[in-house]
Structures are given as C-alpha cells and as structure tokens.
C-alpha cells in the first residue's frame, strides 16, 4: 500500500503543477517522491506517515530557533487575537524597522515586503530609478528570487532542475543583465569598462548559498565596493539567507563592507512570509510616496509576520544565539570531517556559522562552474540513505543546510553517525 505522502503527492499532481508549490520540493532526480509534513517542533519534523526526522532545512533558513519556538508561537497568538491583517500602519512595523536599522550597519531606512523575491525586485527598480541607468551585474549561481531579469544563470531550484534560465523571460529583459563568474573581479572591471555609465547596480549574495555554499575570495567584496563607487553604481547585498544568521548584522558585518542596498527575508519573519529591503536614506527616499519609484504591497508589514520576527530576533539576541549556532556548526563540521577522513572520500565540506554544504567533488568550490562538478548521482544516494535513517538534508546538491539553536549535541552526534553510514554507501 502506498504511503500517505505518496498518495498526497499523486493527488497534488492533479491540481498543482508538478505537485508542489516550489520546484525544489519535488525531489526530482532523487529517485523517490517527496514526503508531506504533519508537524514540526524544535529540530525535528514528522511526516504524515509518522516518520521522524532531524531537520537541517529549517523551512529553508527561517527556523533559526528551531520549529515552533514557544516565544514565536505566543507572539503570533497574541498578535492574531488583535487582528491578522489591517492594510493600515501598525506599531510592529515601526519596531521592526528600528531593530533592522540598529542591527544592520548599512541600513538607514527600510521597507517591508512579503518575500525575498519582492525585496530583490524592489532593490533593482530602486537602483535603476536612483541612477537613471538600466543594466545590472549579477553572478552565476547567485539566486535572487524569480525576478525576470535575474533568472539568468541562477541557482536554487532553477539550477537543481537543470534550467538555470527560465522560459517566459523576454530577451530584452535578459539583455539588461550581465552575468559574471563569482569571485572574478577582473570580469567585473571589464564589464564596467564595456558598459560605461550604463550599469545601475551590482547584486550578489555576499556568501552564495543557492548553488551549494561557497565563499568570497579575500578582498573580492571590498573590490566590488570600490568598483561600484568608482563607476557610480549601487552595490546590492542579497542577505535573504545570511541576514541575521551568519552574524547579528549579517555578512556585511562579518566582512566589514557597506552595500548601498540590502535585501532581507527569512529570519525576520519567524517562519511567516516576509521580506524587507533597505539602505542609504537618500536612496530609499526615492520610493513612493516621497519619490518617483513606485513600490507597494497590501500585506507588507503584516502584524503576524512582524510579531513573529520581532520575537525571534529578540530571543536570538537574548540567548546569544550566534555563539550557540557557531558552536553547533563547529561540532557538526568536526564530526563530518572526521568521517570524510576515515572513509578517505574526495568531498568538499563548507561551513560558515550555522550554514553548511557537502559537495561530492574533490576539487575546490569557489563558483558555479566548480560547484557543478559535484557528482549528483552520489548526492542522491547519500540523500536517500540519510532520509531513510531519519536525517533530512536539503533535497539538492545545490542547496545549503541550516542548523538551529534547537539542535542538541545528541542530535548532532546522531546526525554525524547517519552521515558516516550514508557516505559509506554512496
């Protein structure tokens, strides 16, 4: 008899394209159907068939305190009792704006939206409006949501399913996007020279986390900052993944770089749909109603999302969550590297704080091209073996794993033991 998850997936495919509402959830290329979640708590999730998993996806990043943390659940409950949506300003929006501006070094003003995609899309429109220019530089493998002009050599689900570009994107839109290899500052300089006074902005994930996880080379971000300043273009950091996760002030705090605009999401919503973008006041003041760049959203600043995000961020700060996350990440890394060493496997393991990725390649991974050398078939075998043993990692070689403050020492040890078994079989 088919599992309840398989039955649900068969039913879903009749009414939902591909049976899922976001492509990477389909488990394509993994040799099995996706499972459907019944509930989640702490570091664990349970599927509709009663199977228990230690979860390292964490709703793709937002669950930094684990699933259903009491402080967030209570904040949502209290906010909902006063009304779930207003479409009118509410005090929680102001509280969130004050917190973001206090914690993120480069943000003087911020606007709430409903997703990371909406945040990056708005950053591009604002950059174009502020500079009066049209072209954008992005980097191969960096995923900034399903914005038409940014689905060029993109990562995440687009890459996982073998289509790093998308049908339905007009050629004229794509022509305004210059896609370059990550970590190649000379390519950036060449692009600026070839497109004098035409480039509005450079957008990137300061720590790319949508083609696996890899890192900027020394001085790469600083050089980008200098090139943008030199040529009058804006530097946009997409910190939807890294914001409030790799540090209190995000990747820009770690690297000491001030972008002109920053896109945020995930952690600031406590698991509810949310996004935000902010930056220098003179740029942000170009937004309507004070400026000519139009941007709007009926549910922006939704009281439930604001309440959940504020509760999560304040709790993270109260417990010094970044120290806890670093300790947990270091423990997982130590055990993973020991397993790789003992088994003499040619893999690359990357970690920064609570974010990590295991690449099935022996070569260094510094950009999309090197990430794509990973053995997808080995990853699929490894993923299935881990899942069968109760550990859930992201269902793609080209995604990132996330730890939470809810992951216990015992759960990390159990995970490492499962990884060792799975690696031996892969």
RALINNOR-V210083 format. One record per helix or strand of 3 or more residues. SS is the DSSP state (h for helix, s for strand). FROM is the first residue (numbers start at 1). TO is the last residue. If there is no record, write none. Layout:
BEGIN
ss: [SS SS]
from: [FROM FROM]
to: [TO TO]
END
This chain:
BEGIN
ss: [h h h s s s h h h s h s h h h s h s h s h s h s h h h s s h h h]
from: [4 17 23 37 44 52 58 70 91 109 116 135 148 157 171 177 185 199 220 234 250 261 266 275 281 303 321 348 355 368 376 409]
to: [15 19 26 42 47 55 61 80 103 113 131 139 150 160 175 180 194 204 231 238 255 265 269 279 284 318 343 352 359 371 388 425]
END
